[in-house]
Amino acid sequence: MRKSRLFAFQTLFTLTMSSLLLTGCSSSRQMATPQPTPQPAPQPVLVPQLAIIANRDDNTISTYSINASTGELRSSGSVASGGNAPIALAVDPAGHFAYVANLIALGGVGDSNGDIGGGGISAFSINTDTGALTPVGSPVDAGQGPRTVVVHPSGKFLYGTSLLSDNIFAYAINPSTGALTPIGSPVPTGTGPLSLTLDPAGKFAYVVNSDDNTISEFTIDPITGALTTSGKPVPVAGFDPTFMMVHASGKFAYLANTVSNTISVFAIDPMSGALTPLGDPVLSCGTFPTALAEDPSGKFIYVSNVGSGGICAYAVNSTTGALSPIGSPVPAGDGPASLNIDPSGKYLFAANSQSANVSAFAIDPTAGTLTSVGTPTPTGKTPSSVATIGKLITPPAPN
């Protein structure tokens, strides 16, 4: 009898302990249930914000807000350019300041009591919330017939060419006010310096001399911004070169030859900046190619043709720099004289000088094709240059 009770007690104890162990295992499994992985915080995204346009024949600068989703433009108003015939403009990399080359001085041709030239370079601060432009002092001297302006990638310097003085000017930019201070004396170029470009690193400057079909090469002092001439101007194969652009990689340069309807391709020496032609010029898809633009990735290049009014698209071979046409020309307005791609790379804008409006196109990031965005937006009279500004926004965190 006592053995039976002992056996029963041992059996009950074993069952009780097994139950407790099972319950404990179940509890442990519940406590070890994986928790959701925390989502990373959203990263800032660059989106288009403002477009700024120089209207040559009514002496104004217009600003437009850019719809980041559609690329459509909405006018934010205009201001006087500070001179006559504002023909070129540039903005600093931070989007705080805009600079305008006025081909003719106030009181010059257009005011009926003077000659072409002496218009100077006007500076403006930019209210990025409203698009409002506020003049920064008075225009600074830039010789006879200021024709183009370019801001250094660092935002510390500005360079401009003088069409009738045949030289290039350099200025230091005040980082707080945007005011310009001349750097040394003007440096000679070839004849008829029509446009100017810098490499992405800001080491070299190139000036297109349309009257003698050459390119002047310069090195840039990274500390002072001073320019040093790199030998004699380089002859080009095309006739009447108009606009030059350096590829995002800094390895290649492209030149629009307006009268010969071609695009010249050059290799750039990374140490000296010297240009070497790469094969024969490429035929443009239209007549009188005048302006070039590239997407930020450097995969695609676009060419505007003032004569035929279309825009050509090309794919860029990242190894050789060679251009391959993409599809057919895309119609713009009349006389597309200037192109610009917003910093996000989503949209291309063409200032149509003869139809007084600006066309917008969405860029396919894979194929490089252009799709028109609505109807062209009215501008001032003879829009001659367009620039854009982007901004960083942080998307909302996912739920």
Sequence and secondary structure as in RCSB ss.txt:
>XXXX:A:sequence
MRKSRLFAFQTLFTLTMSSLLLTGCSSSRQMATPQPTPQPAPQPVLVPQLAIIANRDDNTISTYSINASTGELRS
SGSVASGGNAPIALAVDPAGHFAYVANLIALGGVGDSNGDIGGGGISAFSINTDTGALTPVGSPVDAGQGPRTVV
VHPSGKFLYGTSLLSDNIFAYAINPSTGALTPIGSPVPTGTGPLSLTLDPAGKFAYVVNSDDNTISEFTIDPITG
ALTTSGKPVPVAGFDPTFMMVHASGKFAYLANTVSNTISVFAIDPMSGALTPLGDPVLSCGTFPTALAEDPSGKF
IYVSNVGSGGICAYAVNSTTGALSPIGSPVPAGDGPASLNIDPSGKYLFAANSQSANVSAFAIDPTAGTLTSVGT
PTPTGKTPSSVATIGKLITPPAPN
>XXXX:A:secstr
 HHHHHHHHHHHHHHHHHHHHHHHHHHHHHHT            EEEEEEEEEEETTTTEEEEEEE TTT  EEE
EEEEE SSEEEEEEEE TTSSEEEEEEEE TTSTTTTSS SB   EEEEEE TTT  EEE SS B   SSEEEEE
E TTSSEEEEEETTTTEEEEEEE TTT  EEE SS EE SSSEEEEEE TTSSEEEEEETTTTEEEEEEE TTT 
 EEE SS EE SSSSEEEEEE TTSSEEEEEETTTTEEEEEEE TTT  EEE SS EE SSSSEEEEEE TTSSE
EEEEETTT EEEEEEE TTT  EEE SS EE SSSEEEEEE TTSSEEEEEETTTTEEEEEEE TTT  EEE SS
 EE SSSEEEEEEEEEEE      
